[in-house]
C-alpha cells in the first residue's frame, strides 16, 4: 500500500485552514449590508471554481469528436460526477441550474449588486482575457489576485496540481467556512437571504461531503506513488488556501469601510 495519501495534504494545510476558519470575517458579518459586500466578492470565487472544474474535465475526459477513451475510467467518472452536480444542480424550486447561476439569483434577492460580475462576463464573451477583463471592470485587488492565481494554475500547472487546488483549496474547505454563517443568516435575515441560505446549505451538503470525497479520490488517482507529484499537490493546496485568505482579508476590509 502506498505511503502517500491525502492525509499528508490535510496535515500540511492545517495551519492555513485554522487561520481561515478563525478569520475575523465571520464575526464581521452582522448585517444585510455586510452580506451584500461578501457576495460581490465571493461570486468571483464561485465563477472561477467552475473554470477550474472545467479545466479538469477537459484534461481528464475526451471532449472531442471523434471520441477516444482518455485516461482511467475511474478518474473520468469522478470528474464527470462533480461536473454534473456543479453545472446542473437544482434550485430552491427544483429547477435545474448551475451553482453560479443560483448564486446570481441569491444576490438579486439579497439586493447585492451583480453589476461587476455581469460586466466581467460580458467582457469575457467579447474576447477579453481573464486579466484584462478584471482590469476593465476595476475588480477589487483581492478578487484580481484570487482569480489570477486560479488561472495561473489552470494555464500553467499539471492536472494533479489543479486537482489538489480544486479539492483542498475549495471543495474540502466549504463546510468549515460556511456552517456558522448559514445558522446566523437563518436567524437574522430569513426573508432576504433564503436563496443564499439554500445555496450555502446545498454547497455544504453536496460539495462538502460527496464532492469532497470524490475530489480526494481524484487526487490519489492522479498522484499515484509519485513523491514529486504529492509534494507539488501539497504546495499547491497550501497556496490555494493562502489566496482564499487574501480574498477574505479584502472582503473584511471592505465591510469595515461600509460600516464606518
Sine and cosine of phi, psi and omega as CSV:
sin_phi,cos_phi,sin_psi,cos_psi,sin_omega,cos_omega
0.00,0.00,0.66,-0.75,-0.06,-1.00
-0.91,0.42,0.61,-0.79,0.07,-1.00
-0.99,0.13,-0.12,0.99,0.01,-1.00
-0.99,-0.14,0.77,-0.64,0.01,-1.00
-0.40,-0.92,0.13,-0.99,-0.09,-1.00
-0.93,0.37,-0.27,0.96,0.07,-1.00
-0.90,0.44,-0.50,0.86,0.06,-1.00
-0.87,0.50,-0.66,0.75,0.02,-1.00
-0.93,0.36,-0.69,0.72,0.01,-1.00
-0.83,0.55,-0.70,0.72,-0.01,-1.00
-0.91,0.41,-0.66,0.75,-0.07,-1.00
-0.92,0.38,-0.52,0.85,-0.08,-1.00
-1.00,-0.09,0.00,1.00,-0.07,-1.00
-0.82,0.58,-0.71,0.71,0.00,-1.00
-0.86,0.51,-0.66,0.75,0.00,-1.00
-0.95,0.32,-0.62,0.79,0.05,-1.00
-0.86,0.50,-0.67,0.74,0.00,-1.00
-0.90,0.44,-0.65,0.76,0.03,-1.00
-0.89,0.47,-0.60,0.80,0.01,-1.00
-0.95,0.31,-0.71,0.70,-0.05,-1.00
-0.95,0.31,-0.31,0.95,0.06,-1.00
-0.97,-0.23,0.23,0.97,-0.09,-1.00
-0.90,0.43,0.62,-0.78,0.00,-1.00
-0.90,0.44,-0.20,0.98,0.03,-1.00
-0.78,0.63,-0.70,0.72,-0.12,-0.99
-0.91,0.41,-0.66,0.75,0.04,-1.00
-0.94,0.34,-0.40,0.92,-0.03,-1.00
-0.97,0.23,-0.46,0.89,-0.07,-1.00
-0.98,0.22,1.00,-0.01,-0.09,-1.00
-0.89,-0.45,-0.22,0.98,-0.09,-1.00
-0.68,-0.73,0.21,-0.98,0.05,-1.00
-0.90,0.43,-0.50,0.86,0.07,-1.00
-0.89,0.46,-0.66,0.75,0.04,-1.00
-0.89,0.45,-0.65,0.76,0.00,-1.00
-0.89,0.46,-0.64,0.77,0.02,-1.00
-0.89,0.45,-0.66,0.75,0.06,-1.00
-0.88,0.48,-0.73,0.68,0.00,-1.00
-0.82,0.57,-0.73,0.68,-0.09,-1.00
-0.92,0.40,-0.58,0.81,0.00,-1.00
-0.88,0.47,-0.54,0.84,0.05,-1.00
-0.99,0.11,-0.76,0.65,-0.17,-0.98
-0.91,0.42,-0.46,0.89,0.01,-1.00
-0.85,0.52,-0.50,0.87,0.05,-1.00
-0.93,0.37,-0.57,0.82,0.05,-1.00
-0.94,0.35,-0.60,0.80,0.06,-1.00
-0.89,0.45,-0.67,0.74,-0.02,-1.00
-0.94,0.34,-0.74,0.67,-0.11,-0.99
-0.96,0.29,-0.36,0.93,0.15,-0.99
-0.86,0.51,-0.66,0.75,0.03,-1.00
-0.90,0.43,-0.59,0.81,0.01,-1.00
-0.93,0.38,-0.64,0.77,0.06,-1.00
-0.90,0.44,-0.67,0.74,0.03,-1.00
-0.87,0.49,-0.71,0.70,-0.02,-1.00
-0.93,0.36,-0.51,0.86,0.09,-1.00
-0.89,0.46,-0.68,0.74,0.04,-1.00
-0.89,0.45,-0.68,0.74,0.00,-1.00
-0.89,0.46,-0.66,0.75,0.00,-1.00
-0.89,0.47,-0.60,0.80,-0.06,-1.00
-1.00,0.09,-0.44,0.90,-0.13,-0.99
-0.98,-0.21,-0.19,0.98,0.03,-1.00
-0.75,-0.67,0.24,-0.97,0.08,-1.00
-1.00,0.01,0.86,-0.52,0.05,-1.00
-0.89,-0.46,0.34,0.94,-0.01,-1.00
-0.94,-0.33,0.23,-0.97,0.13,-0.99
-0.86,-0.51,0.77,-0.64,0.04,1.00
-0.95,0.30,0.49,-0.87,0.02,-1.00
-0.95,0.32,0.72,-0.70,0.07,-1.00
-0.73,-0.68,0.74,-0.67,0.01,-1.00
-0.82,0.58,0.69,-0.73,-0.07,-1.00
-0.72,-0.69,0.76,-0.65,0.05,-1.00
0.91,0.42,-0.32,-0.95,-0.01,-1.00
-1.00,-0.02,0.57,-0.82,0.01,-1.00
-0.89,0.45,-0.54,0.84,0.01,-1.00
-0.89,0.45,-0.71,0.71,0.00,-1.00
-0.93,0.36,-0.62,0.79,0.05,-1.00
-0.86,0.51,-0.68,0.73,0.02,-1.00
-0.88,0.47,-0.71,0.71,-0.06,-1.00
-0.86,0.51,-0.76,0.65,-0.08,-1.00
-0.95,0.30,-0.62,0.79,0.02,-1.00
-0.91,0.41,-0.58,0.81,0.05,-1.00
-0.89,0.46,-0.68,0.73,-0.01,-1.00
-0.93,0.37,-0.69,0.72,0.00,-1.00
-0.85,0.53,-0.70,0.72,0.00,-1.00
-0.84,0.54,-0.71,0.70,-0.02,-1.00
-0.92,0.38,-0.59,0.81,-0.06,-1.00
-0.99,0.12,-0.59,0.81,-0.13,-0.99
-1.00,-0.02,-0.33,0.94,-0.06,-1.00
-0.52,-0.85,0.82,0.57,0.07,-1.00
-0.98,0.19,-0.24,-0.97,0.06,-1.00
-0.89,-0.45,0.59,-0.81,0.05,-1.00
-1.00,0.07,-0.15,-0.99,-0.06,-1.00
-0.91,0.42,-0.27,0.96,0.02,-1.00
-0.97,-0.26,0.12,0.99,0.02,-1.00
0.99,0.12,0.19,0.98,0.01,-1.00
-1.00,0.00,0.57,-0.82,-0.02,-1.00
-0.93,0.37,0.68,-0.73,-0.05,-1.00
-0.27,-0.96,0.50,-0.86,0.14,-0.99
-0.98,0.20,0.35,-0.94,0.02,-1.00
-0.90,0.43,-0.53,0.85,0.05,-1.00
-0.91,0.42,-0.72,0.69,0.00,-1.00
-0.92,0.40,-0.59,0.81,0.08,-1.00
-0.88,0.47,-0.63,0.78,0.00,-1.00
-0.91,0.42,-0.65,0.76,0.04,-1.00
-0.88,0.48,-0.63,0.78,0.06,-1.00
-0.90,0.44,-0.64,0.77,0.03,-1.00
-0.90,0.44,-0.62,0.79,0.04,-1.00
-0.89,0.45,-0.68,0.73,0.00,-1.00
-0.88,0.48,-0.70,0.71,0.01,-1.00
-0.90,0.45,-0.62,0.79,-0.05,-1.00
-0.99,0.17,-0.17,0.99,-0.04,-1.00
0.98,0.18,0.33,0.94,0.04,-1.00
-1.00,0.09,0.72,-0.69,-0.03,-1.00
-0.94,0.35,0.80,-0.61,0.09,-1.00
-0.96,-0.28,0.25,0.97,-0.09,-1.00
-0.86,0.51,-0.70,0.72,-0.08,-1.00
-0.92,0.39,-0.73,0.69,-0.02,-1.00
-0.92,0.39,-0.58,0.82,0.02,-1.00
-0.94,0.35,-0.64,0.77,0.06,-1.00
-0.90,0.43,-0.64,0.77,0.04,-1.00
-0.86,0.51,-0.72,0.69,0.03,-1.00
-0.90,0.45,-0.57,0.82,0.06,-1.00
-0.88,0.48,-0.71,0.70,0.02,-1.00
-0.89,0.46,-0.67,0.74,0.02,-1.00
-0.88,0.47,-0.65,0.76,0.03,-1.00
-0.91,0.42,-0.34,0.94,-0.02,-1.00
-0.96,-0.28,0.40,0.92,0.19,-0.98
1.00,-0.05,0.01,1.00,0.06,-1.00
-0.93,0.36,0.50,-0.86,0.13,-0.99
-0.97,0.23,0.21,-0.98,0.04,-1.00
-0.83,0.55,-0.73,0.69,-0.06,-1.00
-0.93,0.37,-0.71,0.71,-0.03,-1.00
-0.93,0.37,-0.52,0.85,0.05,-1.00
-0.93,0.36,-0.64,0.77,0.04,-1.00
-0.87,0.49,-0.67,0.74,0.01,-1.00
-0.93,0.37,-0.66,0.75,-0.05,-1.00
-0.88,0.48,-0.58,0.81,-0.01,-1.00
-1.00,-0.05,0.05,1.00,-0.01,-1.00
0.82,0.57,0.74,0.68,0.03,-1.00
-0.89,0.46,0.55,-0.84,0.02,-1.00
-0.81,0.58,0.51,-0.86,-0.06,-1.00
-0.83,0.56,-0.65,0.76,-0.02,-1.00
-0.90,0.43,-0.61,0.79,0.05,-1.00
-0.91,0.42,-0.71,0.71,-0.01,-1.00
-0.87,0.49,-0.69,0.73,0.01,-1.00
-0.90,0.43,-0.68,0.73,-0.04,-1.00
-0.90,0.43,-0.78,0.63,-0.03,-1.00
-0.92,0.40,-0.63,0.77,-0.01,-1.00
-0.89,0.46,-0.62,0.78,0.05,-1.00
-0.88,0.47,-0.72,0.70,0.01,-1.00
-0.83,0.56,-0.69,0.72,-0.05,-1.00
-0.98,0.19,-0.39,0.92,0.18,-0.98
-0.89,0.45,-0.66,0.75,0.04,-1.00
-0.90,0.43,-0.73,0.68,-0.02,-1.00
-0.87,0.49,-0.66,0.75,-0.14,-0.99
-1.00,0.04,-0.40,0.92,-0.16,-0.99
-0.81,-0.59,-0.21,0.98,-0.09,-1.00
-0.96,-0.28,0.48,-0.87,0.01,-1.00
-0.93,0.37,0.23,-0.97,-0.18,-0.98
-0.90,0.43,-0.55,0.83,-0.01,-1.00
-0.93,0.38,-0.52,0.86,0.07,-1.00
-0.94,0.34,-0.70,0.72,0.05,-1.00
-0.86,0.51,-0.66,0.75,0.00,-1.00
-0.90,0.43,-0.59,0.81,0.01,-1.00
-0.93,0.37,-0.68,0.74,0.04,-1.00
-0.90,0.44,-0.69,0.73,0.01,-1.00
-0.86,0.51,-0.73,0.68,-0.14,-0.99
-0.98,0.19,-0.72,0.70,-0.14,-0.99
-0.98,-0.18,-0.35,0.94,0.04,-1.00
-1.00,-0.03,-0.19,0.98,-0.11,-0.99
-0.71,-0.71,-0.97,0.24,-0.12,-0.99
-0.84,0.54,-0.78,0.62,-0.12,-0.99
-0.93,0.36,-0.24,0.97,-0.07,-1.00
-1.00,0.03,-0.40,0.92,-0.22,-0.98
-0.85,0.53,-0.72,0.70,-0.05,-1.00
-0.86,0.51,-0.71,0.71,-0.03,-1.00
-0.90,0.44,-0.57,0.82,-0.06,-1.00
-0.98,0.21,-0.72,0.70,-0.25,-0.97
-0.99,-0.17,-0.27,0.96,-0.03,-1.00
-0.84,0.54,-0.72,0.69,0.03,-1.00
-0.90,0.44,-0.59,0.81,-0.01,-1.00
-0.91,0.41,-0.66,0.75,-0.03,-1.00
-0.85,0.52,-0.74,0.67,-0.05,-1.00
-0.91,0.40,-0.60,0.80,0.03,-1.00
-0.92,0.39,-0.69,0.72,-0.01,-1.00
-0.89,0.46,-0.63,0.78,-0.01,-1.00
-0.87,0.50,-0.58,0.81,-0.02,-1.00
-0.99,0.16,-0.59,0.81,-0.17,-0.99
-1.00,0.01,-0.73,0.69,-0.15,-0.99
-0.73,-0.69,0.84,0.54,-0.12,-0.99
-0.88,0.47,-0.54,0.84,-0.07,-1.00
-1.00,0.10,-0.41,0.91,-0.02,-1.00
-1.00,-0.06,-0.35,0.94,-0.08,-1.00
-0.78,-0.62,0.45,0.89,-0.03,-1.00
-0.89,0.45,-0.59,0.81,0.01,-1.00
-0.95,0.30,-0.63,0.77,0.07,-1.00
-0.88,0.47,-0.68,0.73,0.04,-1.00
-0.87,0.49,-0.70,0.72,0.03,-1.00
-0.87,0.48,-0.70,0.71,0.01,-1.00
-0.84,0.54,-0.75,0.66,-0.04,-1.00
-0.90,0.44,-0.69,0.72,0.01,-1.00
-0.90,0.43,-0.64,0.77,0.01,-1.00
-0.91,0.40,-0.66,0.75,0.01,-1.00
-0.90,0.44,-0.66,0.75,0.01,-1.00
-0.91,0.41,-0.70,0.71,-0.04,-1.00
-0.91,0.42,-0.75,0.66,-0.10,-0.99
-1.00,0.08,-0.78,0.63,-0.12,-0.99
-0.98,0.18,-0.64,0.77,-0.08,-1.00
-0.96,0.27,-0.27,0.96,-0.02,-1.00
-0.91,-0.42,-0.98,0.18,-0.11,-0.99
-0.88,0.48,-0.79,0.61,-0.07,-1.00
-0.93,0.37,-0.54,0.84,0.05,-1.00
-0.88,0.47,-0.69,0.72,0.02,-1.00
-0.92,0.40,-0.65,0.76,0.05,-1.00
-0.89,0.46,-0.65,0.76,0.00,-1.00
-0.89,0.45,-0.68,0.73,0.01,-1.00
-0.91,0.42,-0.62,0.79,0.06,-1.00
-0.90,0.43,-0.61,0.80,0.03,-1.00
-0.90,0.44,-0.68,0.73,0.04,-1.00
-0.88,0.48,-0.68,0.74,0.03,-1.00
-0.88,0.47,-0.67,0.75,0.01,-1.00
-0.88,0.47,-0.68,0.73,-0.11,-0.99
-0.98,0.19,-0.53,0.85,-0.02,-1.00
-1.00,0.06,-0.50,0.87,0.04,-1.00
0.82,0.57,-0.77,-0.64,0.01,-1.00
-0.95,-0.31,0.34,0.94,-0.06,-1.00
-1.00,0.02,0.95,-0.31,-0.05,-1.00
-0.88,0.48,-0.54,0.84,0.02,-1.00
-0.91,0.42,-0.68,0.74,0.01,-1.00
-0.90,0.43,-0.63,0.78,0.02,-1.00
-0.91,0.42,-0.65,0.76,0.04,-1.00
-0.90,0.43,-0.66,0.75,0.03,-1.00
-0.91,0.42,-0.61,0.79,0.02,-1.00
-0.91,0.41,-0.65,0.76,0.02,-1.00
-0.89,0.46,-0.74,0.67,-0.01,-1.00
-0.87,0.49,-0.67,0.74,-0.03,-1.00
-0.93,0.37,-0.64,0.77,0.02,-1.00
-0.89,0.46,-0.67,0.74,0.03,-1.00
-0.90,0.44,-0.69,0.72,-0.01,-1.00
-0.90,0.44,-0.63,0.77,0.03,-1.00
-0.87,0.50,-0.66,0.75,0.03,-1.00
-0.94,0.35,-0.59,0.80,0.05,-1.00
-0.89,0.45,-0.59,0.80,0.05,-1.00
-0.94,0.35,-0.52,0.85,0.11,-0.99
-0.91,0.43,-0.60,0.80,0.08,-1.00
-0.87,0.48,-0.66,0.75,0.04,-1.00
-0.86,0.51,-0.71,0.70,0.00,-1.00
-0.90,0.44,-0.72,0.69,0.00,-1.00
-0.88,0.47,-0.64,0.77,0.05,-1.00
-0.88,0.48,-0.67,0.74,-0.01,-1.00
-0.90,0.44,-0.68,0.74,0.02,-1.00
-0.90,0.44,-0.69,0.72,-0.03,-1.00
-0.89,0.46,-0.65,0.76,0.03,-1.00
-0.90,0.43,-0.66,0.75,0.00,-1.00
-0.92,0.40,-0.63,0.77,0.06,-1.00
-0.87,0.50,-0.65,0.76,0.01,-1.00
-0.89,0.46,-0.61,0.79,0.03,-1.00
-0.91,0.42,-0.62,0.78,-0.01,-1.00
-0.96,0.29,-0.41,0.91,-0.01,-1.00
-0.98,0.18,-0.61,0.79,-0.07,-1.00
-0.99,0.12,0.00,0.00,0.00,0.00
